[in-house]
């Protein structure tokens, strides 16, 4: 039981490490959003799943209720985080943020 | 098991500081919204972790649920506000792009 919990939480932590590295090192807004959206959602799900499993170590009404609430947070994040990611990306696209390109054109060098 | 959760919480805080760098110095405004969104999602997990450490999860899980809802609403509202701003693309670095536009 404990090994499963440790595996879930450490996997979530590694995914969040990948998210932060992508957030810091990717060159433009869209690729940063790509790293943040997916890694953030899955690491949240894994860590909340591990914490809910830790709540179920003894079964009674109180721990079942708390574990169900943690799973409710996980379900909410699973729906809300991709929606928020899409909303932010749409805001960037609508306001004309340019995607990153490898070679700079002359107009970008002036600006 | 408590030491494990404490280590996870401290590591999560350090990684949230890395995301805070993007939230502070992100070139555009929506980069900052993105960084704040990542930090808010992780704060939800950090609240459940703190509740597990203090053996009061029944209290902290409600706070975490409310925080997740608030974080979602803040992100949606801020991204809708910036949807048709035409001057998100920075001209200089970070903080200066609004001032240069006024000239």
Backbone of each chain as ProteinMPNN parsed JSONL, in Angstrom:
{"seq_chain_A": "XXXXXXXXXXXXXXXXXXXXXXXXXXXXXXXXXXXXXXXXXXXXXXXXXXXXXXXXXXXXXXXXXXXXXXXXXXXXXXXXXXXXXXXXXXXXXXXXXXXXXXXXXXXXXXX", "coords_chain_A": {"N_chain_A": [[0.835, -1.208, 0.0], [1.837, 1.303, 0.948], [3.992, 1.519, -0.76], [2.807, 1.812, -3.225], [1.595, 4.303, -2.876], [3.854, 5.925, -2.527], [5.056, 5.565, -4.995], [3.131, 6.751, -6.737], [3.114, 9.45, -5.849], [5.77, 10.27, -6.134], [6.108, 9.934, -8.86], [4.322, 11.886, -9.765], [5.673, 14.121, -8.806], [8.013, 14.068, -10.314], [6.941, 14.509, -12.834], [6.018, 17.089, -12.419], [8.421, 18.371, -12.091], [9.387, 18.143, -14.702], [7.495, 19.784, -15.902], [8.132, 22.326, -14.789], [10.715, 22.688, -15.751], [10.22, 22.75, -18.502], [8.622, 25.019, -18.515], [10.435, 26.983, -17.868], [12.405, 26.831, -19.873], [11.472, 26.613, -22.512], [11.088, 28.198, -25.727], [8.968, 29.952, -26.65], [5.609, 31.289, -26.132], [3.564, 29.446, -26.796], [4.73, 26.878, -26.779], [5.553, 26.76, -24.151], [3.066, 26.76, -22.93], [2.161, 24.32, -23.778], [3.862, 22.586, -22.364], [3.131, 23.267, -19.757], [0.359, 22.786, -19.554], [-0.192, 19.975, -19.919], [1.669, 18.538, -18.263], [1.183, 19.665, -15.768], [-1.529, 18.985, -15.239], [-1.502, 16.123, -15.229], [0.39, 15.558, -13.235], [-0.857, 16.676, -11.02], [-3.109, 15.018, -10.839], [-1.907, 12.505, -10.283], [-0.6, 12.967, -7.826], [-2.715, 13.738, -6.16], [-4.206, 11.415, -6.297], [-2.487, 9.628, -4.988], [-2.496, 10.781, -2.429], [-5.203, 10.505, -1.751], [-5.356, 7.744, -1.662], [-3.749, 7.32, 0.521], [-5.419, 8.259, 2.486], [-7.25, 6.21, 2.656], [-6.232, 4.276, 4.364], [-7.297, 3.296, 6.73], [-10.577, 2.084, 6.947], [-13.325, 3.92, 7.458], [-16.276, 5.95, 8.056], [-15.497, 8.648, 8.111], [-12.895, 8.785, 6.939], [-13.511, 7.781, 4.438], [-15.186, 9.78, 3.47], [-13.427, 11.99, 3.382], [-11.505, 11.042, 1.586], [-13.117, 10.757, -0.673], [-13.66, 13.442, -1.138], [-11.126, 14.389, -1.81], [-10.733, 12.964, -4.162], [-12.733, 14.182, -5.58], [-11.677, 16.758, -5.902], [-9.608, 16.018, -7.583], [-11.017, 15.145, -9.866], [-12.221, 17.542, -10.551], [-9.98, 19.129, -11.16], [-9.073, 17.709, -13.312], [-10.988, 18.317, -15.2], [-10.955, 21.141, -15.204], [-8.369, 22.169, -15.584], [-7.373, 21.589, -18.29], [-9.311, 23.149, -19.589], [-8.717, 25.74, -18.678], [-6.154, 25.962, -19.717], [-6.723, 25.917, -22.45], [-8.185, 28.274, -22.626], [-6.279, 30.25, -21.98], [-4.415, 29.862, -24.023], [-5.998, 30.462, -26.218], [-6.507, 33.15, -25.72], [-3.924, 34.164, -26.104], [-3.599, 33.55, -28.805], [-5.654, 34.992, -30.044], [-4.904, 37.601, -29.475], [-2.682, 37.833, -30.986], [-0.034, 36.796, -30.503], [3.118, 35.947, -31.657], [4.313, 32.866, -32.995], [7.323, 31.099, -32.106], [10.231, 31.205, -34.144], [12.983, 29.623, -35.819], [15.087, 30.913, -37.262], [15.771, 34.37, -37.229], [13.788, 36.907, -38.693], [14.261, 39.924, -40.67], [12.634, 42.04, -39.862], [11.957, 41.412, -37.257], [14.409, 41.686, -36.063], [14.8, 44.411, -36.065], [12.735, 45.302, -34.363]], "CA_chain_A": [[0.0, 0.0, 0.0], [2.678, 2.487, 1.03], [4.862, 1.627, -1.934], [1.978, 2.363, -4.311], [1.435, 5.74, -2.608], [5.14, 6.591, -2.797], [5.258, 5.557, -6.45], [2.256, 7.746, -7.367], [3.475, 10.829, -5.512], [7.079, 10.598, -6.712], [5.89, 10.113, -10.302], [3.744, 13.214, -9.949], [6.703, 15.136, -8.559], [8.916, 14.085, -11.474], [6.226, 15.18, -13.926], [5.989, 18.528, -12.162], [9.766, 18.868, -12.4], [9.441, 18.323, -16.161], [6.694, 20.96, -16.209], [8.833, 23.575, -14.483], [11.85, 22.844, -16.674], [9.652, 23.211, -19.753], [8.135, 26.394, -18.327], [11.558, 27.922, -17.844], [13.375, 26.767, -20.949], [10.93, 26.63, -23.862], [11.366, 29.545, -26.251], [7.864, 30.889, -26.835], [4.433, 31.125, -25.281], [2.754, 28.259, -27.102], [5.381, 25.65, -26.314], [5.473, 26.766, -22.681], [1.699, 26.356, -22.567], [2.105, 22.883, -24.034], [4.48, 21.898, -21.235], [2.428, 23.541, -18.507], [-0.975, 22.204, -19.52], [-0.262, 18.521, -19.733], [2.4, 18.06, -17.101], [0.513, 20.126, -14.553], [-2.741, 18.203, -15.016], [-1.241, 14.724, -14.873], [1.06, 15.457, -11.939], [-1.865, 16.919, -9.983], [-3.933, 13.819, -10.696], [-1.162, 11.422, -9.639], [-0.337, 13.269, -6.424], [-3.981, 13.68, -5.409], [-4.566, 10.0, -6.189], [-1.69, 9.052, -3.921], [-2.962, 11.284, -1.127], [-6.501, 9.883, -1.456], [-5.082, 6.357, -1.289], [-3.241, 7.35, 1.891], [-6.561, 8.436, 3.388], [-8.014, 4.968, 2.762], [-5.492, 3.234, 5.072], [-8.309, 2.624, 7.541], [-11.867, 2.341, 6.32], [-14.562, 4.245, 8.187], [-17.063, 6.938, 7.324], [-14.78, 9.913, 7.996], [-11.834, 8.714, 5.934], [-14.135, 7.614, 3.118], [-15.672, 11.097, 3.036], [-12.286, 12.846, 3.039], [-10.925, 10.522, 0.348], [-14.011, 11.102, -1.788], [-13.48, 14.863, -1.441], [-9.853, 14.549, -2.531], [-10.968, 12.502, -5.532], [-13.561, 15.218, -6.226], [-10.73, 17.785, -6.357], [-8.873, 15.483, -8.736], [-11.911, 15.172, -11.03], [-12.398, 18.941, -10.949], [-8.761, 19.596, -11.833], [-9.005, 17.018, -14.602], [-11.817, 19.052, -16.165], [-10.736, 22.586, -15.241], [-7.03, 22.582, -16.013], [-7.326, 21.735, -19.748], [-10.135, 24.281, -20.004], [-7.951, 26.962, -18.432], [-5.066, 25.976, -20.694], [-7.275, 26.315, -23.739], [-8.588, 29.682, -22.568], [-5.091, 31.102, -22.038], [-3.834, 29.767, -25.37], [-6.89, 31.183, -27.117], [-6.248, 34.574, -25.498], [-2.676, 34.498, -26.784], [-3.768, 33.475, -30.252], [-6.524, 36.078, -30.485], [-4.211, 38.884, -29.406], [-1.637, 37.895, -31.98], [1.325, 36.457, -30.107], [3.705, 35.208, -32.777], [5.071, 31.674, -32.616], [8.776, 31.2, -32.2], [10.854, 30.611, -35.325], [14.391, 29.386, -35.508], [15.922, 32.015, -37.764], [15.072, 35.632, -37.075], [13.662, 37.712, -39.9], [14.854, 41.252, -40.514], [11.725, 42.937, -39.149], [12.045, 41.122, -35.828], [15.668, 42.201, -35.551], [14.638, 45.823, -35.786], [11.865, 45.522, -33.211]], "C_chain_A": [[0.864, 1.25, 0.0], [3.545, 2.646, -0.201], [4.093, 2.183, -3.123], [1.824, 3.871, -4.143], [2.715, 6.495, -2.955], [5.394, 6.646, -4.291], [4.421, 6.642, -7.13], [2.755, 9.162, -7.116], [4.811, 11.2, -6.133], [6.964, 10.751, -8.227], [5.281, 11.479, -10.6], [4.766, 14.314, -9.767], [7.669, 15.22, -9.735], [8.237, 14.776, -12.655], [6.162, 16.684, -13.699], [7.364, 19.154, -12.368], [9.913, 19.095, -13.9], [8.637, 19.549, -16.579], [7.453, 22.253, -15.957], [10.025, 23.782, -15.404], [11.351, 23.322, -18.033], [9.186, 24.647, -19.68], [9.281, 27.387, -18.359], [12.302, 27.952, -19.165], [12.793, 26.782, -22.347], [10.933, 28.053, -24.416], [10.157, 30.458, -26.38], [6.652, 30.481, -26.024], [3.707, 29.813, -25.526], [3.415, 26.978, -26.615], [5.434, 25.602, -24.789], [4.102, 26.321, -22.208], [1.515, 24.862, -22.744], [2.711, 22.108, -22.874], [3.637, 22.058, -19.982], [1.092, 22.809, -18.449], [-0.987, 20.73, -19.189], [0.438, 18.042, -18.474], [1.725, 18.449, -15.793], [-0.707, 19.274, -14.233], [-2.414, 16.796, -14.529], [-0.53, 14.615, -13.533], [0.091, 15.744, -10.799], [-2.708, 15.677, -9.747], [-3.191, 12.73, -9.939], [-0.956, 11.71, -8.161], [-1.62, 13.237, -5.603], [-4.461, 12.239, -5.28], [-3.784, 9.305, -5.092], [-2.153, 9.496, -2.546], [-4.317, 10.693, -0.753], [-6.325, 8.434, -1.038], [-4.528, 6.275, 0.128], [-4.369, 7.549, 2.886], [-7.31, 7.129, 3.617], [-7.285, 3.9, 3.564], [-6.343, 2.576, 6.139], [-9.679, 3.055, 7.028], [-12.897, 2.653, 7.399], [-15.205, 5.415, 7.483], [-16.267, 8.215, 7.09], [-13.705, 9.849, 6.921], [-12.395, 8.502, 4.529], [-14.611, 8.955, 2.578], [-14.521, 11.99, 2.589], [-11.638, 12.375, 1.732], [-11.787, 10.831, -0.861], [-13.882, 12.574, -2.147], [-12.186, 15.098, -2.196], [-10.015, 14.08, -3.975], [-11.841, 13.492, -6.308], [-12.687, 16.366, -6.718], [-9.993, 17.311, -7.597], [-9.733, 15.524, -9.993], [-12.101, 16.608, -11.512], [-11.173, 19.465, -11.678], [-8.652, 18.965, -13.21], [-9.891, 17.689, -15.645], [-11.355, 20.497, -16.315], [-9.39, 22.962, -15.823], [-6.871, 22.59, -17.536], [-8.187, 22.873, -20.266], [-9.395, 25.602, -19.824], [-6.797, 27.087, -19.417], [-5.559, 26.438, -22.055], [-7.659, 27.788, -23.75], [-7.377, 30.593, -22.682], [-4.485, 31.069, -23.433], [-4.67, 30.521, -26.383], [-6.703, 32.691, -26.972], [-4.967, 35.008, -26.188], [-2.829, 34.511, -28.283], [-4.583, 34.642, -30.776], [-5.818, 37.422, -30.443], [-2.915, 38.865, -30.196], [-0.228, 37.683, -31.48], [1.932, 35.575, -31.189], [4.442, 33.971, -32.282], [6.557, 31.863, -32.856], [9.254, 30.57, -33.506], [12.348, 30.561, -35.123], [15.277, 30.518, -36.008], [15.1, 33.295, -37.68], [14.969, 36.33, -38.421], [14.168, 39.122, -39.618], [13.954, 42.171, -39.701], [11.777, 42.668, -37.655], [13.343, 41.631, -35.233], [15.586, 43.688, -35.245], [13.826, 46.052, -34.523], [12.484, 44.899, -32.002]], "O_chain_A": [[0.675, 2.147, -0.821], [3.81, 3.765, -0.642], [4.642, 2.93, -3.933], [1.906, 4.628, -5.11], [2.681, 7.552, -3.585], [5.887, 7.651, -4.805], [4.921, 7.368, -7.99], [2.818, 9.979, -8.035], [4.978, 12.322, -6.61], [7.638, 11.595, -8.818], [5.668, 12.147, -11.56], [4.742, 15.319, -10.477], [8.096, 16.311, -10.113], [8.873, 15.534, -13.387], [6.239, 17.467, -14.645], [7.474, 20.314, -12.766], [10.483, 20.097, -14.332], [9.032, 20.273, -17.493], [7.435, 23.166, -16.783], [10.321, 24.91, -15.798], [11.967, 24.189, -18.653], [9.326, 25.408, -20.637], [9.116, 28.513, -18.828], [12.793, 29.012, -19.554], [13.546, 26.95, -23.306], [10.796, 29.012, -23.656], [10.314, 31.669, -26.227], [6.662, 29.469, -25.323], [3.285, 29.143, -24.583], [2.74, 26.089, -26.095], [5.368, 24.523, -24.2], [3.977, 25.6, -21.218], [0.809, 24.214, -21.971], [2.158, 21.097, -22.442], [3.447, 21.103, -19.229], [0.729, 22.267, -17.404], [-1.702, 20.287, -18.29], [-0.11, 17.249, -17.709], [1.697, 17.675, -14.837], [-0.903, 18.88, -13.084], [-2.977, 16.329, -13.539], [-0.802, 13.692, -12.765], [0.191, 15.138, -9.732], [-2.993, 15.318, -8.604], [-3.761, 12.094, -9.052], [-1.113, 10.819, -7.326], [-1.615, 12.76, -4.469], [-5.057, 11.874, -4.267], [-4.333, 8.492, -4.349], [-2.2, 8.698, -1.609], [-4.566, 10.407, 0.418], [-7.046, 7.94, -0.171], [-4.784, 5.314, 0.853], [-4.291, 7.061, 4.014], [-7.939, 6.954, 4.661], [-7.65, 2.728, 3.48], [-6.139, 1.399, 6.435], [-9.91, 4.224, 6.719], [-13.296, 1.773, 8.162], [-14.738, 5.836, 6.425], [-16.34, 8.806, 6.013], [-13.605, 10.748, 6.087], [-11.826, 8.983, 3.549], [-14.468, 9.243, 1.39], [-14.608, 12.662, 1.561], [-11.27, 13.186, 0.882], [-11.276, 11.13, -1.94], [-13.981, 12.935, -3.32], [-12.142, 15.911, -3.119], [-9.504, 14.71, -4.901], [-11.712, 13.63, -7.524], [-12.909, 16.896, -7.807], [-9.775, 18.073, -8.538], [-9.251, 15.892, -11.064], [-12.138, 16.87, -12.714], [-11.293, 20.159, -12.688], [-8.196, 19.601, -14.16], [-9.591, 17.64, -16.838], [-11.358, 21.033, -17.423], [-9.28, 23.987, -16.497], [-6.273, 23.532, -18.055], [-7.845, 23.5, -21.269], [-9.433, 26.472, -20.694], [-6.496, 28.18, -19.895], [-4.911, 27.239, -22.729], [-7.482, 28.473, -24.758], [-7.423, 31.597, -23.393], [-4.087, 32.103, -23.97], [-4.135, 31.146, -27.299], [-6.733, 33.426, -27.959], [-4.911, 36.081, -26.788], [-2.268, 35.368, -28.965], [-4.26, 35.22, -31.814], [-6.089, 38.293, -31.27], [-2.12, 39.799, -30.086], [0.698, 38.323, -31.977], [1.335, 34.577, -31.592], [5.122, 34.024, -31.257], [6.985, 32.667, -33.686], [8.746, 29.53, -33.924], [12.915, 31.344, -34.361], [16.121, 31.024, -35.268], [13.913, 33.318, -38.006], [15.924, 36.351, -39.197], [14.466, 39.471, -38.476], [14.447, 42.996, -38.931], [11.655, 43.599, -36.86], [13.398, 41.972, -34.051], [16.208, 44.176, -34.302], [14.179, 46.898, -33.7], [11.915, 44.966, -30.912]]}, "seq_chain_B": "XXXXXXXXXXXXXXXXXXXXXXXXXXXXXXXXXXXXXXXXXXXXXXXXXXXXXXXXXXXXXXXXXXXXXXXXXXXXXXXXXXXXXXXXXXXXXXXXXXXXXXX", "coords_chain_B": {"N_chain_B": [[6.344, 7.908, 7.307], [5.408, 10.481, 7.544], [7.72, 12.024, 7.305], [8.304, 11.596, 4.663], [6.121, 12.857, 3.394], [6.653, 15.451, 4.232], [9.071, 15.984, 2.965], [8.228, 15.848, 0.292], [6.488, 18.051, 0.241], [8.245, 20.198, 0.702], [9.908, 19.991, -1.537], [8.03, 20.483, -3.51], [7.45, 23.155, -2.939], [9.903, 24.355, -3.617], [9.938, 23.873, -6.378], [7.744, 25.352, -7.097], [8.757, 27.874, -6.709], [10.446, 28.029, -8.92], [8.525, 28.098, -10.939], [7.445, 30.509, -10.236], [9.349, 32.27, -11.087], [8.879, 32.371, -13.83], [6.357, 33.494, -13.708], [6.911, 36.03, -12.769], [8.84, 37.217, -14.515], [7.888, 36.714, -17.059], [7.626, 37.198, -20.578], [5.259, 38.162, -21.828], [1.906, 39.191, -20.823], [0.156, 37.047, -20.66], [1.867, 34.943, -20.282], [2.462, 35.329, -17.62], [-0.024, 34.855, -16.457], [-0.216, 32.155, -16.998], [1.909, 31.109, -15.448], [0.963, 31.757, -12.896], [-1.304, 30.181, -12.849], [-0.25, 27.581, -12.86], [1.1, 27.637, -10.396], [-1.088, 27.97, -8.688], [-2.538, 25.586, -9.048], [-0.729, 23.786, -7.961], [-0.708, 24.711, -5.378], [-3.138, 23.818, -4.39], [-2.618, 21.065, -4.098], [-0.584, 21.258, -2.26], [-1.966, 22.209, -0.047], [-3.547, 19.972, 0.634], [-1.497, 18.262, 1.281], [-0.409, 19.577, 3.531], [-2.547, 19.331, 5.259], [-2.513, 16.541, 5.564], [-0.1, 16.26, 6.89], [-0.599, 17.551, 9.32], [-2.598, 15.976, 10.308], [-5.203, 16.797, 9.934], [-6.946, 16.515, 7.715], [-9.597, 16.612, 7.066], [-10.415, 19.191, 7.495], [-8.668, 20.73, 5.889], [-9.142, 19.847, 3.307], [-11.451, 20.958, 2.376], [-10.719, 23.632, 2.152], [-8.836, 23.346, 0.156], [-10.423, 22.506, -1.976], [-12.027, 24.779, -2.379], [-10.002, 26.519, -3.092], [-9.139, 25.436, -5.493], [-11.376, 25.886, -7.129], [-11.426, 28.72, -7.074], [-9.007, 29.317, -8.3], [-9.4, 28.365, -10.868], [-11.468, 30.072, -11.741], [-10.225, 32.565, -11.603], [-8.211, 32.238, -13.533], [-9.716, 31.852, -15.904], [-11.118, 34.284, -15.991], [-9.023, 36.209, -16.155], [-7.777, 35.452, -18.539], [-9.822, 35.844, -20.376], [-10.017, 38.593, -20.137], [-7.63, 39.463, -21.294], [-7.979, 38.769, -23.916], [-8.425, 40.194, -26.329], [-6.464, 42.105, -26.329], [-4.119, 43.968, -28.057], [-1.466, 44.426, -27.689], [0.218, 42.549, -26.489], [2.577, 41.395, -27.209], [5.938, 41.68, -26.393], [8.092, 44.548, -26.551], [10.538, 45.266, -25.454], [12.252, 44.03, -22.702], [10.397, 42.17, -20.394], [9.207, 44.094, -17.95], [9.13, 46.522, -19.252], [7.56, 46.925, -21.463], [5.111, 48.197, -21.575], [5.629, 50.865, -20.941], [7.242, 51.724, -23.033], [5.479, 51.677, -25.051], [3.87, 53.877, -24.618], [5.238, 56.086, -25.477]], "CA_chain_B": [[5.527, 8.429, 6.21], [5.309, 11.942, 7.694], [8.932, 12.628, 6.757], [8.164, 11.551, 3.202], [5.21, 13.932, 2.959], [7.312, 16.741, 4.449], [10.031, 16.18, 1.881], [7.482, 16.137, -0.933], [5.96, 19.41, 0.324], [9.351, 21.15, 0.541], [10.32, 19.954, -2.942], [6.981, 21.159, -4.277], [7.624, 24.6, -2.755], [11.059, 24.802, -4.403], [9.572, 23.903, -7.795], [6.837, 26.484, -7.294], [9.591, 29.065, -6.868], [10.878, 28.067, -10.314], [7.397, 28.578, -11.742], [7.254, 31.92, -9.904], [10.244, 33.059, -11.942], [8.162, 32.607, -15.09], [5.235, 34.387, -13.452], [7.387, 37.404, -12.574], [9.593, 37.788, -15.626], [7.394, 36.259, -18.339], [7.666, 38.347, -21.491], [3.928, 38.717, -22.055], [1.004, 39.105, -19.673], [-0.447, 35.72, -20.548], [2.864, 34.085, -19.649], [2.308, 35.464, -16.169], [-1.251, 34.138, -16.066], [0.104, 30.734, -17.049], [2.693, 30.773, -14.269], [0.098, 31.824, -11.715], [-2.201, 29.023, -12.914], [0.516, 26.4, -12.423], [1.336, 27.755, -8.957], [-2.349, 27.76, -7.987], [-2.874, 24.16, -9.052], [0.13, 23.092, -7.01], [-1.09, 25.104, -4.014], [-4.198, 22.899, -3.987], [-2.0, 19.831, -3.62], [0.177, 21.589, -1.055], [-2.918, 22.294, 1.07], [-3.892, 18.608, 1.056], [-0.295, 17.721, 1.942], [-0.303, 20.176, 4.865], [-3.569, 18.672, 6.071], [-2.055, 15.199, 5.901], [0.967, 16.361, 7.888], [-1.16, 17.948, 10.616], [-3.69, 15.044, 10.619], [-6.489, 17.508, 9.904], [-7.286, 16.591, 6.303], [-11.026, 16.904, 6.917], [-10.579, 20.635, 7.415], [-7.893, 21.335, 4.806], [-9.584, 19.433, 1.984], [-12.456, 21.93, 1.932], [-9.984, 24.812, 1.709], [-8.201, 23.014, -1.118], [-11.468, 22.49, -3.014], [-12.375, 26.172, -2.673], [-8.873, 27.144, -3.778], [-9.129, 24.967, -6.882], [-12.43, 26.623, -7.831], [-11.019, 30.118, -7.232], [-7.905, 29.363, -9.257], [-9.99, 28.193, -12.203], [-12.229, 31.269, -12.113], [-9.253, 33.642, -11.835], [-7.544, 32.016, -14.812], [-10.654, 32.096, -16.99], [-11.406, 35.713, -16.057], [-7.862, 36.968, -16.634], [-7.495, 35.179, -19.953], [-10.85, 36.545, -21.162], [-9.717, 40.023, -20.15], [-6.518, 39.744, -22.192], [-8.155, 38.06, -25.178], [-8.331, 41.058, -27.501], [-5.401, 43.095, -26.213], [-3.254, 43.797, -29.218], [-0.086, 44.79, -27.392], [0.81, 41.597, -25.56], [3.932, 41.044, -27.64], [6.833, 42.663, -25.773], [9.076, 45.191, -27.396], [11.823, 45.135, -24.799], [12.188, 42.937, -21.761], [9.491, 42.124, -19.255], [8.422, 45.143, -17.341], [9.234, 47.814, -19.898], [6.91, 47.056, -22.759], [4.009, 49.141, -21.505], [6.156, 52.228, -20.92], [7.725, 52.08, -24.356], [4.343, 51.877, -25.949], [3.267, 55.184, -24.381], [6.002, 57.172, -26.085]], "C_chain_B": [[5.379, 9.944, 6.294], [6.531, 12.643, 7.114], [8.88, 12.64, 5.237], [7.266, 12.675, 2.699], [5.848, 15.304, 3.146], [8.321, 17.031, 3.342], [9.353, 16.517, 0.569], [6.986, 17.577, -0.914], [7.06, 20.434, 0.108], [9.82, 21.18, -0.909], [9.319, 20.664, -3.832], [7.106, 22.678, -4.16], [8.793, 25.12, -3.586], [10.709, 24.857, -5.881], [8.587, 25.015, -8.089], [7.606, 27.788, -7.379], [10.101, 29.18, -8.295], [9.752, 28.55, -11.218], [7.127, 30.055, -11.47], [8.179, 32.814, -10.708], [9.564, 33.366, -13.266], [7.007, 33.578, -14.872], [5.699, 35.831, -13.28], [7.949, 37.963, -13.871], [9.092, 37.344, -16.984], [7.264, 37.405, -19.311], [6.291, 38.962, -21.735], [3.066, 38.525, -20.815], [0.423, 37.71, -19.538], [0.561, 34.686, -20.076], [2.733, 34.129, -18.134], [1.059, 34.752, -15.685], [-0.985, 32.642, -16.023], [0.91, 30.303, -15.83], [1.858, 30.777, -13.001], [-0.857, 30.631, -11.674], [-1.494, 27.764, -12.436], [0.736, 26.443, -10.914], [0.056, 27.484, -8.175], [-2.762, 26.301, -7.946], [-2.024, 23.403, -8.046], [-0.177, 23.484, -5.577], [-2.226, 24.243, -3.494], [-3.615, 21.619, -3.397], [-1.231, 20.082, -2.333], [-0.741, 21.701, 0.16], [-3.312, 20.908, 1.561], [-2.706, 17.956, 1.763], [-0.149, 18.27, 3.358], [-1.337, 19.562, 5.796], [-3.169, 17.272, 6.469], [-0.975, 15.236, 6.974], [0.417, 16.691, 9.271], [-2.284, 17.04, 11.086], [-5.039, 15.751, 10.73], [-6.95, 17.624, 8.453], [-8.74, 16.985, 6.11], [-11.3, 18.399, 6.872], [-9.907, 21.195, 6.165], [-8.415, 20.969, 3.424], [-10.664, 20.374, 1.456], [-11.786, 23.204, 1.428], [-9.366, 24.555, 0.34], [-9.215, 23.016, -2.254], [-11.871, 23.908, -3.4], [-11.254, 26.859, -3.425], [-8.805, 26.713, -5.231], [-10.181, 25.693, -7.709], [-12.012, 28.061, -8.108], [-9.941, 30.26, -8.293], [-8.428, 29.241, -10.682], [-10.698, 29.468, -12.663], [-11.291, 32.434, -12.41], [-8.587, 33.48, -13.195], [-8.456, 32.321, -15.986], [-10.911, 33.596, -17.141], [-10.251, 36.507, -16.62], [-7.599, 36.694, -18.103], [-8.569, 35.788, -20.849], [-10.568, 38.031, -21.237], [-8.635, 40.344, -21.165], [-6.745, 39.213, -23.596], [-7.957, 38.964, -26.386], [-7.367, 42.207, -27.307], [-4.424, 42.9, -27.361], [-1.784, 43.997, -28.887], [0.549, 43.854, -26.376], [2.253, 41.294, -25.914], [4.916, 42.079, -27.124], [7.775, 43.283, -26.789], [10.461, 45.116, -26.778], [11.8, 43.907, -23.916], [11.102, 43.23, -20.749], [8.731, 43.376, -18.914], [8.314, 46.397, -18.201], [8.263, 48.015, -21.053], [5.736, 48.012, -22.738], [4.516, 50.584, -21.592], [6.649, 52.649, -22.295], [6.588, 52.342, -25.325], [3.764, 53.287, -25.811], [3.986, 56.309, -25.104], [5.437, 57.548, -27.457]], "O_chain_B": [[5.243, 10.621, 5.274], [6.418, 13.709, 6.51], [9.355, 13.58, 4.599], [7.584, 13.356, 1.724], [5.632, 16.212, 2.343], [8.421, 18.153, 2.845], [9.83, 17.366, -0.184], [7.051, 18.262, -1.935], [6.852, 21.43, -0.584], [10.098, 22.248, -1.455], [9.689, 21.356, -4.781], [6.902, 23.405, -5.132], [8.703, 26.189, -4.19], [11.129, 25.781, -6.578], [8.579, 25.568, -9.188], [7.162, 28.721, -8.049], [10.189, 30.282, -8.837], [9.985, 29.317, -12.152], [6.644, 30.775, -12.344], [7.853, 33.968, -10.985], [9.655, 34.485, -13.771], [6.707, 34.393, -15.745], [4.961, 36.759, -13.609], [7.579, 39.062, -14.284], [9.777, 37.56, -17.984], [6.833, 38.491, -18.922], [6.182, 40.184, -21.839], [3.431, 37.805, -19.885], [0.217, 37.232, -18.422], [0.171, 33.656, -19.527], [2.872, 33.113, -17.452], [1.07, 34.118, -14.63], [-1.462, 31.942, -15.13], [0.637, 29.257, -15.242], [2.019, 29.916, -12.137], [-1.182, 30.128, -10.599], [-2.068, 26.97, -11.692], [0.585, 25.432, -10.228], [0.094, 26.847, -7.123], [-3.276, 25.826, -6.933], [-2.506, 22.501, -7.361], [0.055, 22.703, -4.655], [-2.29, 23.958, -2.298], [-4.05, 21.147, -2.346], [-1.218, 19.246, -1.429], [-0.352, 21.335, 1.269], [-3.403, 20.683, 2.768], [-2.879, 17.197, 2.717], [0.193, 17.53, 4.281], [-1.058, 19.302, 6.966], [-3.447, 16.844, 7.589], [-0.925, 14.375, 7.852], [0.904, 16.176, 10.277], [-2.873, 17.285, 12.138], [-5.9, 15.357, 11.516], [-7.308, 18.714, 8.005], [-9.088, 17.616, 5.112], [-12.291, 18.836, 6.286], [-10.482, 22.026, 5.462], [-8.164, 21.694, 2.462], [-10.787, 20.571, 0.247], [-12.204, 23.788, 0.428], [-9.369, 25.429, -0.527], [-8.917, 23.467, -3.36], [-12.038, 24.217, -4.58], [-11.508, 27.689, -4.299], [-8.46, 27.508, -6.105], [-9.923, 26.075, -8.851], [-12.205, 28.573, -9.211], [-9.956, 31.201, -9.087], [-7.958, 29.928, -11.589], [-10.557, 29.893, -13.809], [-11.521, 33.201, -13.346], [-8.414, 34.454, -13.927], [-8.042, 32.965, -16.95], [-10.924, 34.125, -18.253], [-10.448, 37.382, -17.464], [-7.234, 37.607, -18.844], [-8.269, 36.206, -21.968], [-10.836, 38.671, -22.254], [-8.698, 41.377, -21.83], [-5.814, 39.198, -24.402], [-7.371, 38.533, -27.379], [-7.433, 43.194, -28.04], [-3.957, 41.787, -27.604], [-0.932, 43.754, -29.741], [1.315, 44.283, -25.513], [3.062, 40.975, -25.043], [4.74, 43.266, -27.399], [8.198, 42.641, -27.75], [11.45, 44.926, -27.486], [11.366, 42.842, -24.354], [10.913, 44.364, -20.31], [7.712, 43.679, -19.535], [7.486, 47.261, -17.912], [8.138, 49.123, -21.575], [5.391, 48.586, -23.771], [3.896, 51.424, -22.244], [6.491, 53.807, -22.683], [6.712, 53.112, -26.278], [3.227, 53.832, -26.776], [3.409, 57.374, -25.323], [5.959, 58.448, -28.115]]}, "name": "protein", "num_of_chains": 2, "seq": "XXXXXXXXXXXXXXXXXXXXXXXXXXXXXXXXXXXXXXXXXXXXXXXXXXXXXXXXXXXXXXXXXXXXXXXXXXXXXXXXXXXXXXXXXXXXXXXXXXXXXXXXXXXXXXXXXXXXXXXXXXXXXXXXXXXXXXXXXXXXXXXXXXXXXXXXXXXXXXXXXXXXXXXXXXXXXXXXXXXXXXXXXXXXXXXXXXXXXXXXXXXXXXXXXXXXXX"}
